[in-house]
């Protein structure tokens, strides 16, 4: 029972108890304080922990952190009864500086290793991707060309469709269901292909620090570049990889056409864990395995057909069909008005009319007699003065070609340097292990590892 002179204050803790529990289990404060000692009133570890709920709540400006924590339960992050007034601008300036001097990735790797050990995370595969972060305001770090900044905030290709804003690129390396183990900031005008060509040695180093030698590197199609493919197969610096073969490669179109022509698909069924949504069932997959050669090196490839992918991609062949039909109808209308003086001219013109990719064209030559002036004879007959020739063009759909184009449109190609058999073997259809990520277009690929 509350006494009259007592006052109870309430605060909205929301997710803070969960954050506090996981932070305590990971030992974030202890690990940071051990690596970055400080004599400040608020240690570096406590400051890092105080920044976490602020970042998870919507990333308010750091200058308002003191105000953000003022009405929060002091027993939750930052973890002890630290007055909010201690989390001021000066403290916020010192802690990140010390963390930067020590190395943010060194700190992240240390925490990742603890998380792997504590939660038994799946490190059999690692995902790499990069995204852009837009920034506002002036950037005065680069007034001199010889600046020593590790990356440049500048204009580049904006994935958020804000080309008016400067940006930086953040690359992220994740294991299991998106647990980050390495992050790096890059200049805002770097391309995905350039970024994907750099991290292989870093990936191998980070994964071996987590105790993993036999892992699969999963990346999107930007990882398929002209860099030396022997690096992936190097026993010291390389690893197994899985990516999506870009459609810009001729081999991509060739193997897709080969798969559709062979029509010997392996049914993989629905790969998604969930039951689907009210309006869409889980995508159903079929696969066809073959080989492709890129830059002189043979690779295993799996042509995947997705019925969900098919619904989106068939719009392009439908547009091509409509465009081709409009062209053939125009040719047909033009020929109906054009007369030829002799049969050889008409036959030559007929031979020049080609069938379309999605339409069958039938051309026949019709005689068009020209009569002189005057009435017909008493029996109704007329003698033609000359004979003209006209082409009759009929156009019909090429159903087989159209069906083939629509089936090819629903396909994408996965490429890997992993063998099918042996200790490093990886099968497109195996035990209920599962690899999911950007390389699979969000779909996933079952893998069996020797």
C-alpha positions as CSV (number, residue, x, y, z in Angstrom):
1,X,0.0,0.0,0.0
2,X,1.3,3.4,-1.0
3,X,1.7,5.9,1.8
4,X,0.6,9.5,1.5
5,X,4.1,10.9,1.4
6,X,5.4,8.4,-1.2
7,X,5.4,9.1,-4.9
8,X,5.4,6.5,-7.7
9,X,6.7,7.5,-11.0
10,X,6.0,5.4,-14.1
11,X,8.0,5.1,-17.4
12,X,7.5,3.3,-20.7
13,X,10.1,0.7,-20.8
14,X,8.9,-1.0,-24.0
15,X,11.8,-3.2,-25.3
16,X,14.4,-2.1,-22.7
17,X,14.0,-5.2,-20.5
18,X,14.8,-7.4,-23.5
19,X,17.8,-5.3,-24.5
20,X,19.1,-5.3,-20.9
21,X,18.8,-9.1,-20.6
22,X,20.6,-9.8,-23.9
23,X,23.3,-7.1,-23.2
24,X,23.9,-8.7,-19.8
25,X,24.2,-12.2,-21.3
26,X,26.5,-11.0,-24.0
27,X,28.6,-9.1,-21.5
28,X,28.7,-6.0,-23.7
29,X,29.7,-3.7,-20.8
30,X,32.4,-6.0,-19.4
31,X,33.9,-6.8,-22.8
32,X,34.1,-3.1,-23.9
33,X,35.5,-2.0,-20.5
34,X,38.1,-4.7,-20.7
35,X,39.2,-3.7,-24.1
36,X,38.8,0.1,-23.8
37,X,39.5,1.1,-20.2
38,X,38.5,4.6,-19.0
39,X,38.6,6.7,-15.9
40,X,35.5,8.7,-16.9
41,X,32.4,8.8,-14.7
42,X,30.6,6.7,-17.3
43,X,32.8,3.9,-18.8
44,X,33.0,3.3,-22.5
45,X,31.0,0.1,-22.1
46,X,28.2,1.9,-20.3
47,X,28.1,4.5,-22.9
48,X,27.9,2.0,-25.7
49,X,25.1,0.3,-23.9
50,X,23.3,3.6,-23.5
51,X,23.5,4.2,-27.2
52,X,21.8,0.9,-28.1
53,X,18.2,1.7,-27.0
54,X,18.5,5.1,-28.6
55,X,19.5,3.5,-31.9
56,X,16.7,0.9,-31.7
57,X,14.1,3.6,-30.9
58,X,14.6,5.5,-34.1
59,X,18.1,7.1,-33.8
60,X,17.4,10.5,-32.3
61,X,20.3,13.0,-32.5
62,X,23.1,12.1,-30.1
63,X,22.8,15.5,-28.5
64,X,19.4,14.5,-27.2
65,X,20.5,11.2,-25.6
66,X,20.4,12.8,-22.2
67,X,16.7,13.8,-22.8
68,X,15.9,10.4,-24.2
69,X,17.1,8.6,-21.1
70,X,15.7,11.1,-18.6
71,X,12.4,9.3,-18.2
72,X,13.7,5.7,-18.6
73,X,14.1,3.2,-15.8
74,X,17.7,3.7,-14.6
75,X,18.1,0.0,-13.8
76,X,17.8,-0.7,-17.5
77,X,20.4,0.4,-20.0
78,X,22.9,1.9,-19.3
79,X,22.7,-0.8,-16.7
80,X,23.4,0.9,-13.4
81,X,22.0,4.0,-11.7
82,X,23.8,6.4,-13.9
83,X,22.1,9.9,-13.8
84,X,21.0,11.0,-17.3
85,X,23.0,14.2,-16.7
86,X,26.2,12.2,-17.0
87,X,25.3,11.2,-20.5
88,X,26.0,14.6,-21.9
89,X,27.7,15.9,-25.1
90,X,31.2,15.6,-23.6
91,X,30.7,12.0,-22.6
92,X,29.2,11.2,-26.0
93,X,32.2,12.7,-27.7
94,X,34.8,10.9,-25.7
95,X,33.4,7.3,-25.8
96,X,33.0,7.0,-29.6
97,X,36.5,8.5,-30.1
98,X,38.0,5.8,-27.9
99,X,36.0,3.2,-29.6
100,X,37.1,4.4,-33.0
101,X,40.8,4.5,-31.9
102,X,40.5,0.9,-30.7
103,X,38.7,-0.2,-33.9
104,X,35.0,-0.7,-34.2
105,X,35.3,-3.9,-36.2
106,X,37.7,-5.4,-33.5
107,X,35.0,-4.7,-30.9
108,X,32.2,-6.1,-33.1
109,X,34.2,-9.3,-33.8
110,X,34.8,-9.8,-30.1
111,X,31.1,-9.5,-29.4
112,X,30.2,-11.7,-32.4
113,X,32.5,-14.4,-31.1
114,X,30.8,-14.3,-27.7
115,X,27.4,-14.5,-29.4
116,X,28.4,-17.5,-31.5
117,X,29.6,-19.4,-28.4
118,X,26.7,-18.4,-26.2
119,X,23.8,-18.9,-28.6
120,X,25.3,-21.7,-30.8
121,X,24.8,-19.6,-34.0
122,X,24.9,-21.3,-37.4
123,X,28.1,-20.3,-39.1
124,X,27.9,-22.8,-42.0
125,X,27.1,-19.9,-44.3
126,X,27.9,-16.2,-44.4
127,X,26.0,-13.4,-46.2
128,X,27.5,-10.3,-47.6
129,X,25.7,-7.2,-49.0
130,X,26.0,-3.4,-49.1
131,X,23.5,-0.6,-48.8
132,X,23.6,3.2,-48.9
133,X,22.9,5.6,-46.1
134,X,21.9,9.2,-47.0
135,X,23.1,12.1,-44.9
136,X,22.0,15.7,-44.5
137,X,23.9,18.9,-44.0
138,X,27.4,20.0,-44.9
139,X,30.4,17.6,-45.0
140,X,33.5,19.6,-44.3
141,X,35.8,16.6,-43.9
142,X,37.1,16.7,-47.5
143,X,38.2,20.3,-48.2
144,X,41.7,19.1,-48.9
145,X,42.3,16.6,-51.6
146,X,44.9,14.9,-49.4
147,X,42.5,14.3,-46.6
148,X,43.1,11.1,-44.6
149,X,39.5,10.0,-44.1
150,X,38.9,6.3,-44.8
151,X,35.8,7.0,-46.9
152,X,34.2,9.9,-48.6
153,X,30.6,11.0,-48.1
154,X,29.6,12.0,-51.6
155,X,26.9,11.6,-54.3
156,X,26.4,8.2,-55.8
157,X,23.8,5.8,-56.9
158,X,21.1,6.1,-54.3
159,X,19.1,3.0,-53.5
160,X,16.7,5.2,-51.6
161,X,16.1,7.2,-54.8
162,X,17.5,10.4,-53.3
163,X,20.2,11.5,-55.7
164,X,20.1,15.0,-54.3
165,X,21.7,13.8,-51.0
166,X,25.2,12.7,-50.3
167,X,25.7,9.2,-48.9
168,X,28.0,6.6,-47.6
169,X,28.0,2.9,-48.3
170,X,27.9,0.3,-45.5
171,X,28.9,-3.3,-46.2
172,X,27.7,-5.9,-43.7
173,X,28.7,-9.5,-43.1
174,X,26.1,-11.7,-41.4
175,X,25.7,-15.3,-40.2
176,X,22.7,-17.3,-39.1
177,X,19.5,-15.2,-39.4
178,X,21.2,-11.9,-40.0
179,X,23.6,-11.6,-37.0
180,X,26.4,-9.1,-38.0
181,X,30.0,-10.1,-37.5
182,X,31.7,-7.4,-39.6
183,X,30.8,-4.0,-40.9
184,X,32.6,-1.4,-42.9
185,X,31.8,2.0,-44.3
186,X,32.8,2.9,-47.9
187,X,32.8,6.0,-50.0
188,X,29.3,6.9,-51.3
189,X,30.2,6.5,-55.0
190,X,31.5,3.0,-54.8
191,X,29.8,0.4,-57.0
192,X,28.5,-2.9,-55.7
193,X,30.8,-4.8,-58.1
194,X,33.8,-3.0,-56.8
195,X,32.8,-3.7,-53.2
196,X,32.1,-7.4,-53.8
197,X,35.5,-7.8,-55.3
198,X,37.3,-6.8,-52.1
199,X,36.0,-8.7,-49.1
200,X,36.9,-12.3,-49.8
201,X,40.1,-12.3,-47.7
202,X,38.3,-10.4,-44.9
203,X,35.5,-12.9,-45.0
204,X,37.8,-15.9,-44.7
205,X,39.7,-14.1,-41.8
206,X,36.5,-13.3,-39.9
207,X,35.0,-16.7,-40.3
208,X,38.2,-18.5,-39.2
209,X,38.2,-16.2,-36.1
210,X,34.7,-17.7,-35.4
211,X,36.2,-21.2,-35.7
212,X,34.8,-21.9,-39.2
213,X,37.0,-23.1,-42.1
214,X,34.3,-25.0,-44.1
215,X,31.6,-22.4,-44.8
216,X,29.6,-21.0,-47.8
217,X,30.0,-17.4,-48.9
218,X,26.6,-16.1,-50.2
219,X,26.4,-12.9,-52.1
220,X,24.2,-11.2,-54.6
221,X,24.9,-11.1,-58.4
222,X,27.3,-8.2,-58.0
223,X,29.8,-10.7,-56.6
224,X,30.2,-12.4,-60.0
225,X,32.9,-10.3,-61.5
226,X,36.0,-10.7,-63.8
227,X,38.4,-11.0,-60.8
228,X,40.6,-14.0,-60.7
229,X,38.3,-16.9,-60.1
230,X,41.2,-18.9,-58.7
231,X,41.1,-16.9,-55.5
232,X,37.9,-18.6,-54.5
233,X,39.5,-22.0,-54.9
234,X,42.7,-21.1,-53.1
235,X,43.0,-23.4,-50.1
236,X,44.3,-20.6,-47.9
237,X,42.4,-17.5,-49.1
238,X,39.4,-19.0,-50.8
239,X,36.1,-20.6,-49.8
240,X,33.0,-22.2,-51.3
241,X,30.6,-19.6,-52.8
242,X,27.0,-19.3,-53.9
243,X,25.7,-16.4,-55.9
244,X,23.2,-15.5,-58.6
245,X,24.5,-15.4,-62.2
246,X,23.7,-12.0,-63.7
247,X,21.4,-12.0,-66.8
248,X,24.1,-9.9,-68.5
249,X,26.2,-13.0,-69.1
250,X,25.4,-15.0,-72.2
251,X,25.9,-18.2,-70.3
252,X,22.9,-17.2,-68.2
253,X,20.5,-17.2,-71.2
254,X,22.1,-20.3,-72.6
255,X,21.7,-22.5,-69.6
256,X,18.1,-21.3,-69.0
257,X,17.2,-22.1,-72.6
258,X,19.0,-25.5,-72.2
259,X,16.9,-26.2,-69.0
260,X,13.6,-25.3,-70.7
261,X,14.4,-27.3,-73.8
262,X,15.4,-30.4,-71.7
263,X,12.3,-30.2,-69.5
264,X,13.8,-32.5,-66.9
265,X,13.2,-30.4,-63.8
266,X,13.8,-31.6,-60.3
267,X,10.9,-30.6,-58.0
268,X,12.1,-28.8,-54.9
269,X,8.7,-27.8,-53.7
270,X,8.1,-24.8,-51.4
271,X,11.3,-23.7,-49.7
272,X,9.8,-20.9,-47.5
273,X,9.3,-21.8,-43.8
274,X,6.0,-19.9,-43.5
275,X,2.6,-21.0,-44.8
276,X,2.2,-18.1,-47.2
277,X,-0.2,-15.2,-46.9
278,X,-3.9,-14.7,-47.5
279,X,-3.4,-13.6,-51.1
280,X,-0.3,-15.6,-52.0
281,X,0.9,-19.2,-51.5
282,X,4.6,-20.0,-50.9
283,X,6.6,-20.0,-54.1
284,X,7.1,-23.4,-55.7
285,X,10.6,-24.2,-57.1
286,X,12.0,-26.5,-59.7
287,X,15.6,-26.9,-60.6
288,X,17.9,-28.1,-63.4
289,X,21.6,-28.6,-62.8
290,X,24.3,-28.1,-65.5
291,X,27.6,-26.4,-66.0
292,X,28.6,-23.0,-67.2
293,X,32.0,-21.5,-68.1
294,X,32.9,-18.0,-66.9
295,X,36.3,-16.3,-67.7
296,X,37.7,-19.7,-68.7
297,X,36.7,-21.5,-65.4
298,X,33.9,-24.1,-65.3
299,X,31.2,-23.7,-62.5
300,X,28.3,-25.7,-61.4
301,X,25.0,-23.9,-62.0
302,X,21.4,-24.6,-61.0
303,X,18.6,-23.1,-63.2
304,X,15.8,-22.4,-60.8
305,X,12.2,-21.9,-61.9
306,X,9.9,-20.1,-59.5
307,X,6.1,-19.8,-60.1
308,X,6.1,-16.5,-58.1
309,X,9.1,-15.2,-60.1
310,X,7.2,-16.3,-63.2
311,X,4.2,-14.1,-62.4
312,X,6.4,-11.0,-62.3
313,X,8.8,-11.7,-65.1
314,X,6.2,-12.8,-67.7
315,X,5.2,-9.2,-68.2
316,X,8.3,-8.7,-70.3
317,X,7.6,-11.4,-72.9
318,X,3.9,-10.2,-73.0
319,X,5.1,-6.7,-73.9
320,X,7.4,-8.2,-76.6
321,X,4.5,-10.2,-78.0
322,X,2.3,-7.1,-78.1
323,X,5.1,-5.1,-79.8
324,X,5.8,-7.8,-82.4
325,X,2.1,-8.3,-83.1
326,X,1.7,-4.5,-83.8
327,X,4.6,-4.7,-86.3
328,X,3.2,-7.8,-88.1
329,X,-0.3,-6.2,-88.3
330,X,1.3,-3.1,-89.8
331,X,3.1,-5.2,-92.4
332,X,-0.2,-7.0,-93.1
333,X,-2.1,-3.8,-93.7
334,X,0.6,-2.4,-95.9
335,X,0.7,-5.5,-98.1
336,X,-3.1,-5.4,-98.6
337,X,-2.7,-2.1,-100.4
338,X,0.4,-3.0,-102.4
339,X,0.1,-4.5,-105.9
340,X,2.9,-6.2,-107.8
341,X,3.3,-6.1,-111.6
342,X,4.3,-9.7,-112.0
343,X,4.3,-13.0,-110.2
344,X,8.1,-13.2,-109.6
345,X,8.0,-9.7,-107.9
346,X,5.2,-10.9,-105.7
347,X,7.0,-14.1,-104.8
348,X,10.2,-12.2,-104.0
349,X,8.3,-9.8,-101.8
350,X,6.7,-12.8,-100.0
351,X,10.1,-14.3,-99.3
352,X,11.2,-11.2,-97.6
353,X,8.5,-11.3,-95.0
354,X,9.9,-13.2,-92.0
355,X,8.1,-14.9,-89.1
356,X,8.3,-13.3,-85.7
357,X,9.7,-14.8,-82.6
358,X,6.2,-15.3,-81.2
359,X,4.0,-15.3,-84.3
360,X,3.6,-17.5,-87.3
361,X,3.2,-15.7,-90.6
362,X,1.6,-17.3,-93.7
363,X,1.9,-15.5,-97.0
364,X,0.1,-16.4,-100.2
365,X,0.0,-14.6,-103.6
366,X,-3.4,-13.6,-104.9
367,X,-4.2,-12.6,-108.5
368,X,-5.9,-9.3,-108.9
369,X,-7.1,-8.8,-112.5
370,X,-7.4,-5.3,-113.9
371,X,-10.3,-4.7,-116.4
372,X,-10.6,-2.1,-119.0
373,X,-13.4,0.4,-119.3
374,X,-16.8,-0.6,-120.7
375,X,-19.6,-2.9,-119.8
376,X,-19.3,-6.7,-119.4
377,X,-20.3,-9.0,-122.2
378,X,-23.9,-10.3,-122.5
379,X,-23.0,-13.4,-120.7
380,X,-21.5,-11.4,-117.8
381,X,-17.8,-12.1,-118.5
382,X,-15.0,-9.6,-118.7
383,X,-11.6,-9.9,-120.2
384,X,-8.9,-8.6,-118.0
385,X,-6.6,-6.0,-119.5
386,X,-3.7,-7.0,-117.2
387,X,-3.0,-9.2,-114.2
388,X,-1.7,-7.7,-110.9
389,X,-0.6,-9.7,-107.8
390,X,-1.2,-8.9,-104.2
391,X,0.1,-10.7,-101.0
392,X,-2.4,-12.1,-98.5
393,X,-0.8,-12.2,-95.0
394,X,-2.3,-14.1,-92.1
395,X,-0.8,-13.9,-88.6
396,X,-1.3,-16.4,-85.8
397,X,0.3,-16.9,-82.4
398,X,3.3,-19.2,-82.1
399,X,2.1,-20.9,-79.0
400,X,5.2,-23.1,-78.4
401,X,7.6,-20.2,-78.6
402,X,5.4,-18.1,-76.4
403,X,5.1,-20.8,-73.7
404,X,8.9,-21.3,-73.9
405,X,9.5,-17.6,-73.4
406,X,7.2,-17.4,-70.5
407,X,8.8,-20.4,-68.8
408,X,12.3,-18.9,-69.4
409,X,11.1,-15.6,-67.9
410,X,10.4,-17.4,-64.6
411,X,13.9,-18.7,-64.3
412,X,17.1,-17.5,-62.6
413,X,20.5,-19.1,-62.2
414,X,22.5,-20.0,-59.1
415,X,26.2,-20.4,-59.5
416,X,28.7,-22.1,-57.2
417,X,32.3,-23.4,-57.1
418,X,31.4,-26.1,-54.5
419,X,31.6,-29.7,-55.7
420,X,28.6,-32.0,-55.7
421,X,30.3,-34.8,-53.7
422,X,33.0,-35.1,-51.0
423,X,33.7,-33.3,-47.7
424,X,33.1,-29.9,-49.4
425,X,30.1,-31.2,-51.3
426,X,27.0,-29.1,-51.7
427,X,23.9,-30.5,-53.3
428,X,21.0,-28.5,-54.7
429,X,18.7,-30.9,-52.9
430,X,19.7,-32.5,-49.7
431,X,18.9,-32.9,-46.0
432,X,16.7,-30.2,-44.4
433,X,19.6,-27.8,-44.0
434,X,18.8,-24.5,-45.6
435,X,20.7,-21.5,-47.0
436,X,18.7,-18.3,-47.5
437,X,19.9,-14.9,-48.6
438,X,20.3,-12.4,-51.4
439,X,22.1,-14.8,-53.7
440,X,19.0,-16.9,-53.9
441,X,16.8,-13.9,-54.6
442,X,15.2,-14.3,-51.1
443,X,14.1,-17.8,-52.0
444,X,16.7,-20.0,-50.5
445,X,18.5,-23.2,-51.5
446,X,18.6,-26.5,-49.6
447,X,22.2,-27.6,-49.1
448,X,23.8,-30.8,-47.9
449,X,27.3,-30.5,-46.6
450,X,29.7,-33.4,-46.5
